[in-house]
Amino acid sequence: MALTALLALVRKDLTLFLADRRALVMAFAAPIAIASFFGSIFPGPGASTEPARVAIHLVDQDGGPIAAAIVATVKVDKNFKVTVSAAEPARAAVRRGASAVAVVIPPGFGEAAGRALFAGRARPQLALLYDPSRATELAMVRGILTEHVMRAVTREVFSPASGRAFVDDALKRLDGTGLSPDDARALGELLTSVQRFYDRPGPRGAASAGLSAPYDVREEAMTARAGAAYNGYAHSFAGMGVQFLFFAAIDLGMGVLLERQRGLWKRLRSAPVSRFVLLAGKAGSGTTIALATLLVSFGFAMLVFGVRIQGSVVGFLAVALACALMASTFGLLLAALGNTPGTTRGIAILAVLLMVMLGGAWVPTFIFPAWLQRLTVVVPARWAVDGLDAMTWRGLGLSAALVPAGVLLGFAALFGALAVARFRWEES
């Protein structure tokens, strides 16, 4: 008797599960979609996807052959998306997050690097202006750049056209290198042999390696306001704050569906108010709650973790309000498109997780494949995080808040219009 009852209960639950087609689809679609997302980010060897490329700006203030060779090889490197520009546009691009790093080749870099290759002293500095929230990309750029600089310097130093001048200069400066007598004598013999090599008739080969790193790196974190420092908590509170606004939107949508399921909206239909007014009231209350949640979160971050609004306070409030309104209307859209609370919750959670992941709150966007990086411009979470970052640690002015706030308001208008058009007074 007990076994029969047990099997009947199991059969009943399985029948209900299989009868709900949306829940059935979501049970299999959610893990497949999220696993496919992470698989596209880390495809492994042999993958044919377009590789992720780090956006950098390249500034050549030298103009010599070594600097030109560095620019030429960096531009064709598959790891970089390179923009060649002057110094100020490069600085501005890094400040607003359009580029991860700006590489500045100073005047006289090539000649000084050629001399430093043998002497190992008075090495020129290569400036790396970087976005402090993207330190991983900075390390990647620094490492790959070393290969390009060494290749360009050694090729030029050991070429017949200019190699003799570098070798002669190195021999003259040999006493000032700080090397021990034995090392100086060995290096002098090497350079003398290189001179004899240049004196030989016929074609010349090119060496592929030098004796020491011919340059130093000067790194400078870029923020818009002087004295402003990057605070990792500002970025994390922006990402997680936006994520939980979306989860609050799911609760708002589920609340509307439950009210409809209980017949409340059917009774409200007889009231002298329109569907638009009723939904606008829900959007207003949802926006107020979402805005309060976001502001309280940032208030805690300011008190405990030292987060500061380094940019425009008005811009910060504009982005926060637009973000709260967007999340609220997203909740109404879920209610308008959903059928029952159970099935709609699964779809909503999947949609929110995908938006947050594509917005860069979980995984840095620079490791995304190039096609996926381009796709993130249609995700509201990215605009929300970028806008909050711009007004906090980046220290940008009010103008930097206008585009993110405008895009978020556009998403809010789209979500709200679809919610009004698709809303049903009764459960179908």
N, C-alpha and C positions, 0 to 999 in steps of 0.2 A: 504493500500500500504506500509506504513512504517513497519507494523508488518510483512508483507511477506518478505520484504528486511532484517529485523532483523533476522528472522528465517533462511533465506537463508545464511546469514553470519555465524551464529552459526553452521549450518549444515556443511558448508564448512570447518570451522576450526576443527570440530570434525572428519570429514572425513579424513582430512590431518593428524590429530593426530593418528587416528586408523590405517592409512595406513603405518605409520612409525613404524615398529615392534620394532626396537631397542629403540626408544624413549618411546614407550608404555611399554616395559619391565622395563626400567630404572625408569619410573614414579612410579612403584610399588616396584621395587627391592631395590632402594636406602633406603627408610624409613624402609623397613623390615630388611635389612642387618644391618643398624646402630642401630635400636632398639634391634635386636637380640644380637648385640655386648654388649650393655650396660646391657641388661638383663642377659647375661652370667656372667658379673662382679658382679652384685648385684642380685643374684638369689632368695634371701629371705629364710625364714625358710622352712625346709623340702626338700630343693633342694638336688639332688643326685650327683651333680657335684663334682669333686675332689677339695677340698678346697685349697685356696691360702696358701702358706707356706713361712715364712720369712727365708731367708738363714742366718744362724749365724755360727760363729766358737766358739768352747768351749775349753778353756785351763784350765786344772787341774794341778796347781802347788803345791797343798796341798797333795793329795794322801790319805787323811784320810777317815774314813767311812762317815762322813757328806758330804764331797766333792764328794765322789763316788756316794752317794745317789742322790745328785743334778744332776750329770752328767747322771745317769741312768734315772731319771724321765724327764729331759729336752729332752733326745734323743727320747723318745717315745711320746712327746707332738705333737699333730697333727697340731699345729700352726707353728712349726719350721721345717726347713730342716737343720739338725745339722751336722757339720764337727768337729770332735775332733782332735786337732793338738797342736803343740807347739806354743809359743808366737809369734815368728817372722813370720812364715807362716800366722798366723791369722792376724797380723798387715798388711802384704802385701795384703791379700785378701780384707781387708776393704779399703785400699788405692786405689786399682784399681776397686772397686765397685762390686767385686764378692760376698761379704757378706755385709749385712747391719750393723751388730753388731758383735763384738767379746767379749765374756764374759771371763774374766780372774779371776780364783779363786786363790788367792795368798797363799803362804805357811802359815800354821798355821791358816787358816781361820776357819776351823771347830771347833777347840778347843776354839778359841777366841769368835766365835759366840755363842757357848754353854754357856760360862760364861756371855756374854753380854745379853743373854736372860732374866736373872733375875736381873743382876746389872744395865743394861741399860747404862753403861759407857764403854769406851775403846772398842768401837765397831770396828771390822775389816772392811776394805773397799773392796768392790767387784768392779773391774774395768770393765767399759763398753767402749770399743773402737768403735766408730760409724762413719758411713759415714754421713757427715754433710748435704748432700742433701736428707737424708731419716730420718728426725727427727720424722715423724709419726711412722715409724717402731721402732725407738728407744723407744718411749713411750710405745708401745705395748710390746716390749721385757721386759722393766723394770717392767711393771705391772705383766706379767705372771711369770717372774722370781721370784718375791716376794713370790708367792704361793709355788713354788718349794723349795725355800730356807727355808721358815718357816716350811714346811712339813718335810723336811729332818732334820732340827735342832731340832724341838720338838720331832720327833720320836726318835732321838738318846738321847736327854737329858732325856726323860721320860722312856727310856728302862731300865730294871734292870741291864743290862750289864755295862752301863756307867753312868746311871742316878744318882746313889749314889755319884759318884765322882763330878759330876757337882753340885749337891745339897750341898754337904759338902763344896765345894769351895765357893759357893754362900753365905752360912752361915758365912764363915770366912770373906768374903768381905762386909758383910752387912753394917757395919759402914761407909764404903767409898762410898756408892751408891749415897749420896746426898739427900736421901729421908727424909721427915719429921719424927719425932719420932713415930708418930702414924702409918704412912705408913710402916716404917721400922719394927715396932713391928708386924703389920699385916702380912707383907711378911715373917718375921721370923716364925710366927706361921704356915703359909702355908707350908714353906719348912720343918719345923719339922714334920708336918703331912705327907708330902711326904716321909720323912725318915721312919716314922712308917709304911707307906704303903709298902716300900721296905722290911721291916723286917718281914712282914706277910708271912706265908708259902703259897705255891700254885702258880698258873700262875699269871702273871702281865699284866695289861692292858697298853695301850699306850695313852697318852693324845693327843689331836688333836690341841691344841693351846698353845701359849706361853704368856708371860706377856708384852714383848716389842719387837720392831723390833731389831733383833740381829746383824744388819750390816748396814753400810752406802754404798752409791754408789758414785764412782768417775768416771765421764764421761769425755772422751777425744775424741775430733774430730780428725779424721785421714786424713791428706793430705801428699803427698810425700815429699814436700819441707818444711823445718822448717820455721815457721813464716807465712806460707801461710794460708789464711783464706777463708772459703767458701763464695762465692758471688752468691746469688740466681739469679742475673741478667745474670751471665755467662751461667747458665743452661737454663734459659728462652730464651735467645737470640739464643742458640744452637737449641732448639726445634722449636721455631718459624721461625728461619732462614731456617732450613731444610724444614719446611712446605711450606714456600713461594717460595723456589726453585722449589718444585714440582708444585706449581701453575704457576710459570713462564714456567715450562716445558709444561704445558697444553697449554699456549699461543703459545709456539713454535710449538707444534703439530698442533694447529688450523691454524696457519699461513701457514704451509706446505699444509694442506688440502685445504685452500682457494686458494693458488697458483695453486694447481692441478685442482681445480674446475674452475678456470679462464683460464685454458689451458696453463699456463706458463711452467709447467714441460713437457708437450707434445712438446712445441717448443724447450725446452732445450735438448730434446732427440736427436735432430739433431746436437747438438754441439759435437765437438770432445773430450768429457769428459765422463767418465763412471758414472754409477749410484752411485758407491761407492764414487767417488770423490765429486759428488754433495751433497750426504748425509754427508760426512765428513766435507764439508764446513759449512753446517748447524750446525753440532755438534760443530765445532770449534767456531763459533760465539755465539752459545747458551752457551757453556762452559765459554767463556770470560765474557758474560753478567752475568751469574749466579755467577761466582767467584767474580766479582766486586761487585755485590749485597751483597754477604755474607761478604766480607771484609769491605765494607762501614758500614754494620750493626754492626759488631764487633768494628769497629773504633768509631762509635757513643757510643757504650756501654763502651768503654775504656775511652772516654773523659768525659762522663756524669755520668756514674754509677761506675767508678773505676774498671771495669773488667780488669784483667791482664792475660797474657799468662804465667802461673807459670811453665809450663813444657818446651817443646822444641818448639822454633819458627819454625824450619824446619818441625817438626812433625805436627804442626798446619797448616802450608801451604800445606803439603802433603795431610792431611785429607780434607782440604777445596777444593783443586784442584780435588781430587778424587770424592768428593761429587758433585761438579759442573759438572764434566764430566758424572757422573751417572745420574743426573737430566736431562742433555741435551739429552743423548741417550734415556732416558725414554720418552721424548717428541717425538723423532723420531719414537720410537716404537708405540706410540699412533697414529701418522700419518700413519704408515704402516698398522696398524690393523684396523684403522677407515674407515668409509664409507663417511659420511658427517660431517661437523663441528658440526652441531647441536646434532646429536646422539652421536658422539664421546665425546663431552664435558661432557655429563651426566655420561658416563661410567668412564671417566678420573677423574672427581671430586669424584665419589664414591671410586675409587681405591686409590686416594690420601688421602682421609679422613680415610680410613681403615688403610693405611700404617702409617699415622701419629699417629693415636690412638694406634695401636699396638706397635709403637716405643716408647711410653711413653711420648709423648710431651703434651698430654692432661691430662691423668689419670696415676697416679703412677703404675708401672707395678706390684708392690708387692700385689696389691689387685686383680690382675687377677687370675682366676683359674689356678691351676698348669699346666694343659694341654695347656692353652693359653700362659703362660709364656714360655714354651718350643717352642711354635710356632713362637715367635717373632724373633728367630735367622734367619729366612728366610726373614725378613723385612729389606730393606736397611736403612730405617729411623733410626732404632735402632742403627745400626753400625755408622751412621753419628753422631748422638747425643752422643753416648759413646766416639767416637774418639775426638770430640770437647771438651767434658767435661774433658777427660784425659789430654789434652794439656793446658786447662785453669785452672780451680780452683783445679783440682786434683794434678796438678804439676808433672805428670809422665814424664819420659824421652822419647826419640825418639823411643825406642823399643816398647812402648805402642801404638804408632801411626801406626806401620807397619801392624798389623792385621786388624784394621778397614779400613785403606787405601787400603790394598790388597783386602779385601772383596768388598769394593765399586767399585774398578777397575774391579773386577770379574763381578759384576752386570752390570757395564757399557759395558763390552765386550759382555755379554749375550744380553743385550738390543740392542746394535748396530748390532750384528750378525743377530738377528731376524728382525730388521728393514730393513737391506739390503736384506735379503732373502724374505721378504713379501711385499716389497714396489712395488706399481703399478704406472706406469707413467700416466695412465688415470683413471678417476673415473668410477667404474663399475656400 
